Amino acid sequence: MPGLALLGILVGGAILIVMFVVGIYNRLVQLRNRVKNAFAQIDVQLKRRYDLIPNLVETAKGYMKHEKETLEAVIQARAQAVSGLQVVADDPANAQKMAEFMKKEGALTGALGKLLAVAEAYPDLKANENMMQLSEELTSTENKVAFSRQAYNDSVLAYNNAVETVPNNFVAGWFRFEKAAFFEVEVETQREAPKVSF
């Protein structure tokens, strides 16, 4: 009889441990899914931004005939950012993919900022109704991207805290839950949305 009691205690203990591990695993999955969902919100805003850029370039092209290099740089940077977004959207918790994407997004922000700065020198372009509307939409979208990025970073913080704290870190290690990367802006000039004033 004492052997059965000991066996019952061992089985009960094993069941509790399994339930504990399953609970931690499920929480980590939920937090990782929140990170993915938060990035999906960024994805929506960035796609809107990417859709506005060709219209902005086309509008500027008619006025900025001597700025072909600037316009081409914006289009190239946009293409790189779009491809980077497609890669990172599948797994936004992947730090390496996110770092690559942030570089491409930074290049686009820099090229777009240069385009808008050069556009300041063209009064007719600044007065163009289409350009004013596009720049207003771009500014609005940039604000939404910033808001979405903050929500994403909050989700990443909660997920990373869960992955790194004891005893979660043991379960995270067993099931290969990696820390997620924050969506951070690397260059100080990128920290602000492009200034648009027409």
C-alpha positions in Angstrom: 0.0 0.0 0.0 2.8 2.6 0.8 4.1 1.9 -2.8 0.8 2.8 -4.3 0.7 6.0 -2.3 4.2 6.9 -3.4 3.3 6.1 -7.0 0.2 8.3 -6.8 2.2 11.2 -5.4 4.8 10.8 -8.3 2.1 10.6 -10.9 0.2 13.6 -9.4 3.5 15.5 -9.3 4.3 14.7 -12.9 0.8 15.8 -14.0 1.2 19.1 -12.1 4.6 19.7 -13.8 3.2 18.9 -17.2 0.3 21.2 -16.6 2.7 24.0 -15.4 4.8 23.6 -18.5 1.8 23.6 -20.8 0.5 26.7 -19.1 3.8 28.6 -19.7 4.0 27.3 -23.3 0.5 28.5 -24.0 1.2 31.9 -22.5 4.3 32.3 -24.7 2.4 31.3 -27.8 -0.3 33.9 -27.0 2.3 36.6 -26.4 4.2 35.7 -29.6 0.9 35.9 -31.5 0.3 39.4 -30.0 3.6 40.4 -31.4 2.6 39.1 -34.9 -0.8 40.9 -34.6 0.8 44.2 -33.6 3.2 43.9 -36.6 0.3 43.3 -38.8 -1.0 46.7 -37.8 2.3 48.3 -38.8 2.1 46.3 -42.1 -1.2 47.9 -43.0 0.1 51.4 -42.4 3.3 50.8 -44.2 1.5 49.4 -47.2 -0.6 52.5 -47.3 2.5 54.6 -47.1 4.2 52.6 -49.9 1.1 53.1 -52.1 1.2 56.9 -51.6 4.9 57.2 -52.6 4.6 56.5 -56.3 1.8 59.1 -56.6 3.9 61.6 -54.7 6.9 60.9 -57.0 4.7 61.2 -60.2 3.3 64.5 -59.0 6.8 65.8 -58.2 8.2 64.5 -61.5 6.5 67.1 -63.6 8.0 69.9 -61.5 11.3 68.5 -60.6 12.8 67.7 -64.0 16.4 68.3 -62.7 16.0 66.0 -59.7 15.7 62.7 -61.5 18.3 61.1 -59.2 16.3 62.0 -56.1 13.1 60.7 -57.6 14.8 57.4 -58.6 16.4 57.0 -55.1 12.9 57.2 -53.6 11.5 54.6 -56.0 14.4 52.3 -55.4 14.2 52.7 -51.6 10.5 52.0 -51.7 11.0 48.8 -53.7 13.6 47.6 -51.1 11.3 48.5 -48.2 8.4 46.6 -49.8 10.5 43.5 -50.3 11.8 43.8 -46.7 8.3 44.1 -45.4 7.2 40.9 -47.2 10.1 39.0 -45.6 9.6 40.3 -42.0 5.8 40.1 -42.1 6.0 36.3 -42.0 8.1 36.3 -38.8 8.3 39.7 -37.1 9.7 38.1 -34.0 12.9 37.2 -36.0 15.5 39.7 -34.8 17.7 39.3 -37.9 14.8 39.8 -40.4 13.7 42.8 -38.4 17.1 44.4 -38.4 17.3 44.1 -42.2 13.9 45.5 -42.6 14.7 48.5 -40.3 17.7 49.3 -42.5 15.6 49.3 -45.6 12.8 51.3 -43.9 15.5 53.8 -42.7 16.8 54.2 -46.3 13.3 54.9 -47.5 12.6 57.5 -44.8 15.9 59.2 -45.7 15.2 59.2 -49.4 11.7 60.5 -48.8 12.9 63.2 -46.5 15.4 64.3 -49.1 12.6 64.4 -51.8 10.4 66.5 -49.5 13.3 68.8 -48.7 14.1 69.3 -52.4 10.4 69.9 -53.2 10.5 72.9 -50.9 12.5 74.7 -53.6 9.7 74.4 -56.1 6.9 76.9 -55.3 4.6 75.6 -58.1 4.9 72.1 -56.7 4.2 73.3 -53.2 1.1 74.9 -54.5 -0.1 71.9 -56.4 -3.4 70.6 -54.9 -2.6 67.0 -55.6 0.8 67.4 -53.9 -0.8 69.1 -50.9 -3.3 66.3 -50.5 -0.7 63.5 -50.9 1.6 65.2 -48.4 -1.3 65.5 -45.9 -2.1 61.8 -46.3 1.6 60.9 -46.0 1.8 62.9 -42.7 -1.3 61.2 -41.4 0.1 57.8 -42.4 3.4 58.5 -40.7 1.6 59.3 -37.5 -0.3 56.0 -37.7 2.9 54.1 -38.4 4.5 55.7 -35.3 1.4 54.8 -33.2 1.4 51.2 -34.5 5.2 50.9 -33.9 4.6 51.8 -30.3 1.9 49.2 -29.9 4.2 46.6 -31.5 7.1 47.5 -29.2 4.8 47.2 -26.2 3.9 43.7 -27.4 7.5 42.8 -27.9 8.4 44.0 -24.4 5.7 41.8 -22.8 6.8 38.8 -24.9 10.5 39.3 -24.2 9.8 39.7 -20.5 8.0 36.4 -20.5 10.7 34.6 -22.5 13.5 35.9 -20.2 12.0 35.4 -16.7 12.2 32.4 -14.6 10.7 29.8 -14.9 9.4 30.7 -18.3 13.0 30.9 -19.7 13.4 27.2 -19.2 10.2 26.4 -21.2 11.1 29.1 -23.8 14.5 27.5 -24.2 13.1 24.0 -24.6 10.6 25.1 -27.2 12.9 27.6 -29.0 11.1 30.8 -28.2 13.5 33.5 -29.2 13.5 37.1 -28.1 11.7 39.4 -30.6 13.3 42.5 -31.9 11.9 46.0 -31.3 11.0 48.1 -34.2 13.5 50.9 -33.5 14.7 53.7 -35.6 18.5 53.6 -35.9 19.4 57.1 -37.1 18.3 60.2 -35.2 17.0 61.9 -38.3 14.6 59.0 -38.8 13.0 59.5 -35.4 10.8 62.2 -36.8 8.2 61.8 -39.6 9.3 63.6 -42.7 8.4 67.2 -42.4 5.7 68.1 -45.0 4.6 71.7 -45.4 3.0 72.8 -48.7 
